[in-house]
Amino acid sequence: MNRVILTPPVLPGTALAELKQWLGITTTADDAPLLSLLAATLDVCEGFTGQMPLEAECEEVLPATAGWHTLGTRPVQAISTAETIAPDGTRTALDAVAYAIDLQADGTGRIRLPGGNARVAVRFTAGLAANWDALPQALRHGLIRLAAHQHRERESAGAAPLPPASVAALWRPWRRVHLT
């Protein structure tokens, strides 16, 4: 998957407050590293569940071969644009009648391309929840627990497998696996 996150999700102050409460931290000295840990836990959550937790605007580059192409990111909420990328890097918007989109109930996003010799950049919005407060409670709690775990283990000698069992148990109901 060749994905770029164009507009990352915003972590509100309530997310940082939840983490600080879990850790028992009352000062603001560690706010920046704690926010970085929370942002990193979003990536770990996506890797484990196969689904982007918070909505973000993304772009994937696909070969311009004719037919249906499945986006690697899930769950796709909307596909907004498609542009051809010429060998010199210039982009040209594809006419909306030149391609078709398909958003499936399981969050899979597909696009049917007409074919050509260039690559196609597809812009879309993906994520389980629009914001932190809309995340399912178990996912949110798992994100907090993982960030707290990483904060506490920052000085340890070796890296433990991620996520810890307590977090994996919270995230397992949202895990999407597929055969390749």
URMONOR-V609086 format. One line per field, one symbol per residue. phi: phi as a letter, one per 40 degrees, with the letter a starting at -180 (. if undefined). burial: + if it has 16 or more other ideal C-beta (glycine too) atoms within 10 Angstrom, else -. A space follows every 50 residues. Layout:
BEGIN
phi->???
burial->???
END
This chain:
BEGIN
phi->.bbbccbccccccccccccccccgcbcccbdccccccccccccccccccg bccbcacbabbbcccchcbccccacccabcabbcbcdcgcbbcccdccbb babcccgcbbbcbchibbbbcbbabbicbcadcccddcccccccccccdc ccccbccbcccbccdccdcccdcccbbacb
burial->--+-----+-+---++-+++----+--------++-+++-++-+++-+++ ++++++++++-+-+----+-+-+++++-+--++++--------+----+- +-+---+++++-++---++++++++++++--+--+---++++++++++++ +-----------+---++-++--+------
END
